[in-house]
Amino acid sequence: MVILTRTPSVEVGLLKEPNLDCRFAVDHKLPDATVEWNLQKHGKRSTLFSYSSRTGKIEGRGVAVKAIAAGNVSFKLPPTRKDSEGTYICSVMVPPLTGSHDIPLTLS
């Protein structure tokens, strides 16, 4: 599995809606993919989005679910606020493989 991003770090102003790029590729079909986006700051992690293709269950928003099968799990943030700073973690699980990418976001 390969996980790539075109936004290895992001610096934006307040009230912007940045797109955090995250894409993956595997060498087999995607019968059971799980995607999560988490925000980690001050040692605490909170889940912003999760999706399981096996159950069809979606929690949160910000990812175009139809694009997941093509390997695009990019996350569109709502307008940034002071508490938007932190490390955004894109995680993809396609059994037996897992991978993640950390994308730090700072406000300018």
C-alpha positions, 0 to 999 in steps of 0.5 A: 500500500502506498499513501501519498499527499500533495499537502505535507503541511498546511498554513492557512488563515482564519475562515479558510476551507483548506483541502487536505490531500490524501490518496492511496493505492493498493495492488489488489481490489478493495473489498473492505476499505476503512478510512479515518481522519483524526485530529491530534492536538495536545496529546488528544485525538478526535475522529473527524470522519470514518467510513467502512465500505464493508458496512457502508457506515459513514460518520462525520463529513469532509470526504467524497465517499464516491472518490474512495474507490478510486483512492482519493480520501482527501478531506475538506475542512470546514472554515478554520478557527483558532482550534483548527490547528493540530495534526490531521491524520489520514488513515486507510486500512485495506486488510491486511494492509494499513497506512497513514499520513500526518498533515500538520495544519497551522494558522497564519 
